[in-house]
Amino acid sequence: MLDDFDADRRPLVLIWEVTQACGLACRHCRADAKPKRHPDELTTAEGKRLLDDAAAFGDGQLVVLSGGDPLAREDLTELVAYGDGLGHRMTITPSGTASLTPDRVAALADAGIRRMALSLDGATRERHDRFRGEESFADTLTAARAAREAGIPLQVNTTVCAETVDELPAIRDRVRELGAVLWSVFFLVPVGRGRILDPVSPQRAETVMEWLHDVAEAERFGVKTTEAPFYRRVGLQRGGDETGVRRRGGVTAGRGFAFVSHTGETYPSGFLPKSAGNVRDRSVVDIYRNTELFESLREPDEFAGKCGACEFRHVCGGSRSRAFAATGDPLGSDPLCPYVPEGYDGELPETLSDGESGVRDAAD
């Protein structure tokens, strides 16, 4: 993280979905990707203007090129090199397909890619490919090894849902074997094709959070959660060194995080598809800093339900994307978090009110 990071002024992570085109059709795909590129995608010139505008956030802005599959764009290395020349930290999340050859990986490294994130949702070919509904395991491992040979730090992304949760220990072993620097564990938000999958229960999620903290303490690679910010609450309750978390606050949709779609619509997150404006009409910096939607997501005291009452709201805040998916209100409560603040007697998310017992601070 940047030492001077201020979520009101800049996102820690700016994602640009450069295309929704992808040769895979994974069951959990947020983008509901298609084989062909959309005719209204941002052009090369518009993409460069977006990168120019993003430079106003400050030095070293982290830019993630996502999709779909970014490799579907012929101008990908040109865009990487352009962003690198502006001083952005350019990273990429390509799909694990046969097109991600060692030569393509090397070309991305030469263009200035600082990190590559690959998805691994099973520790074996059978489990990974069954979950994704596609044969991508072998190509993913080939790309991971190519990234290491090219000197690109590797991040592994894993989806947590009812179908994959028991596989996490074996996937952790794969992450270690691949020499990854970071394991990003994504807790399912029911959007796109992911609506057909079953999430884990709040109590199971809490158990996984405890386990992930154990993993982070034992492994050389880092661990982060995506769309599960209560990982930070669990860390604080365990008495860990969370000084940096308390100083900077939690990064959630719209608060340290922004997403630009393939057509330029700007969302707080790719999993919170509510547009605050289009980068064709105004700069991404203006949208992030000065629109009502983004500003409201940076005010945890205004959140509804138990998230707004929670003493951890400034370091967690709950998944705004999951709250939106569950209630239609991005300021609502995250139904995956089982924690109930002491003294709170208001409405609970449906998952808790239907029989899940709340978790309270161990000191209570």
N, C-alpha and C positions, 0 to 999 in steps of 0.2 A: 504494500500500500504506500501511497505517497504520504509523506509526513505532514504536508499541509492540506490534506484532502478535506474539502468542505462540500458536503452533499448538496447544499443549497446552490452552489456555484458550478459544480461539474459532476458528471457521473464517474464513478470509479471504472465502470465498464460501459462502453458504447458498442452495441452490436448492430452491425449492418447486415441484414439478410439480402445478400447480393442477388439471389435468385431463389425461386421455389422449385426450379427444375432439379430432378434427381432420378437416377436410374433405379433406386430402391423404392419400396412401398411399405415401409415399416409400420407395424400396427400401432405404435405409440406416437407417430409423427405429429408434432404440433402444427406443422405447416400444411399437412395434407398434400404433400408434394406431388407434382405431376412430372411426366417424362419430358415435356417440352417447356421452354422458357416462355414467360408471359410477355406479350408484345408491349406492355407498358412499363417494363422494368426501367429503373434509372439507367440512363445511357452512361457511356464512359465519361463523357464531359460532365454530366450531372453528378456522377459518383465522385469525380475529382473535386467538384464544387462542394459537395458534402464534406469531403476530407479537409478542404480548405477552411470551411466554416468551423469544423470541429477543432481546428487549431486554436481558435479563440478560447477554448476551455482552459488551455494552458499547456505547458511542456509535458511531453511524455504521455499523452492521452492514450489509454488502452483501447484499441479498436479490434473487435472480433468480427471477422468476415465469416458469415454463416449462410445456411441455406434451409431447405434444399441442399444441393451439392454445389459449393462455390466453383468447383472445377468445371461446371457446365458453362461458365463464362470464358470466352476466348481471351478477354482482356484482364484476366485475374492477376497474372504476374505484373502487368503494367500498373494495375491499381495498388498492388502491394508495394511496388517500388516507389510509386508516387507518395503514398502515405508514409513510408519510411523516410523519404526525403523531407517530409514536413516535420519529422520528429516524433510521429506517432509510434507507439509500440504495437506493431501489426501482428495479429495472431489469426488463426484459422481453424474452423471445425469442418473438415471435409468428410464426405461419406466414405465408408470403407468399401470401395468398388475397385474393379480391375483397372479403372482409369487412374487410380492413385499409385502410379508406378514409382520406383525409386528415382527415375529421371525427373518425373514431375515434382517429387518431393525435393530433390536437389535444386531444381529451378526455383522453387518457392524459397528455399534457404538463400539462394543467391540474390533473390529479389528483396530480401529483408524480413522474412517471417521470423518472429521471435519465439513463438510457441505453436504447437499443433495439438489439437484436442481430438481424440478418436473415441468412438463409443464402443463399449464392451459390456454387454448385458448378459453374458454367460461366460464361464471359465473354459468351456469346451465348445467345439464346433457345433455339436448337437444342440446344446442348450442355447447358445447365442443365436444360431440360425433359426431355431424353432421360435424363439421369442420375436425375432424380427420378421419372420416369414420370408426371409431372403437368405441366400448364401453369401455372407459377407465376412465370416469369421477369418478365413484364410487371408483375404485381401487386407483386412484390418491389421492382422499381425505382420504381414509383409510391410505395410506402410509404417507401422510402429518401429520396426527394425530399420527401415530406410531413414526415418526421422533421426534416430540415434546416430546412424552413420553420417548423416548430413549435419549433425551438431545442433539439431532443433530440439529444445526441451519438449518432452511429451507429457500431455495431460490425458487422463482417461476419464471419460464420462460414463456413468452407470445409472440406469433408471431403476428406481425402487418402487415396486408394486407387489401385489400378492403373489404374482408369478415368479418374481426374481428374488424376493427377500431372502429366501433360504440359501441362495447361491452366493450371497455377499462374501462369506469367508473365502470361498474358492476364487472369486474375482479379485479379492484383495491380494491373494498369492500371485495371481497373474500380473497385477499392477506392479508388484515388487519385482517379479521376474523381468518385466519389460523395462525396468529402470525409469519409470515415470517420476516426474517431480511433483505431481499433484493428482489426487483422486477426487473428482467432483461427483458427488452422489446426489442425484436429482430425484426428488420425491414427486411422484406423478401428480400432475394437474390435469383434470379431465377436459382437455380442449383438443380440437382436431381429431385425428384418428384415435388419440388416447382415451376418448370417451368410452371406448368399448372395454377398457381394462379395469380391473378392480384395484383400488388403492389398499395399502395396509391400514389397519385400524390405528386410532390415535395411541392406544397403549403399546401396540407393537412398534410404532414409530418412536415412542419414547425409549423403548428398549434398544432400538437400533442406534439412537443418538448416543446413549451411554456406551455402546459397543464401539461406535466410531471414534469417540474420544479416547478409548483404550487403544484403538488402532493408531490414532495420531500420535499418541505418546510412545508407541512401540516401534513405529516404522520411520524410515528415513524420508519418505515422501510426505507431502502435506495432505491434509484432508479438508475439504470444504463441502458444505451442503448447498444445493440449489432448490429454491422454493421450500425451504424448511429452516427459516432463520431461528427457530427455537433451539437449534443446536447450540447457539450462543448462550441462551438461558440455561441449558443443561450444563454447559461449561462453567458458568458462574456459580451454579449451585454445587458443583463438584469442588469449588475452591481453587480452580485453576488460575493461571496468570492471564487475566483478561483485561489488563490495563489498556491495551490498544483498542479493544472492542468498546470499552466504556468511553474512551476519549473520542473515537470517531463515530460511534453509533453503528447500528445495523444497516447493511446494504440490502435494500429490498426494491421492488418495482417502483420506479419513479424517484427513489431516494438513493442516489448513487448508482442508478442503473437506468439505461434508456435503450430503446430498440427502434431501429429504422427499417421498415419493411421494404420488400423488393420494389414497391411502387412509390416509396417515399413517405408513407404514412408513419408517424412517430408515436410509438406506444411506450408506456412505462415498462413493459416487458413483452416479450413475444408470447407469453402465456396470459397476458392481460390485453386482449385485442380491442382496446378503446383508444381511438386516435385523439391526439391533442393538436394535430396539425400536420402539414405536409412540407417536407424540406424543399419542395419545388416552389413553395410560396413564402417561406420564412426560414431563417437559419435554425439549425438544430439546437444551437446555443440558446436562442430566444425561446424556442418551444420548451426546452428543459427548464429554463430559469423562470419563465414568466407566464406560463399557462396555468389556469385554475386546477386542472387535473393533476399536474405534476406537483404544484405547490401544496395541494391538499394531502398528497401521499407523503409529504415531508413533515406532517403535523400529527405525530402519533397520539397526542393528547385529544385529538378530535376523532379517533377511531371509535367505532361502535362496539357495544358488547364487552366481553371480557378482555379483548385485546386493548381497548381503550382504558380499561381499569387496571391493567396489569402493570406491576412495578418494573417489569422488564421491557416495557413498550419502546423505550428509546434505544435499547441494544438488540431488540428482536423486532417487535412490531407485527409479527405474523406474516404469512404469505398473502400479499395483497392480491396476487393472481388467483390463488385458491379461493379466497373470500369472494372475489368477483365471480368465479365460476360457480360457486355454491349458492350465492345470494343475489348476484347482479349488482352488488354494491362493493366497489373496491375498498371502501373504508370499513367493511364488516369484519367479523371475527374469522380467524383461520380455523376451519373445522378439524384440521389434522392435529393441532396441539391440544393435549389433554390437560394442561395446567389450568387450574382455576385459582385466581388470586384470593388471598385470605379476605374474608368478609364480603366477597362478591356474591350477590344473590339474584342477579339479573338473568336474562335469557342466555341459554347455552346453545352452541351449534347443534344441529340435529344429531350428529354422530355421538355426542356426549349425552344429550337428553334422552336418547333411545337406549341407554343402558351402559355406556362406557363410563367408568368411574373416573373422576378427575384426579389428577396428580397435584399434590401440594408440596410446598417447600419442605425438605426433610427436617427443618427446624420446627415446623408447626406441630 
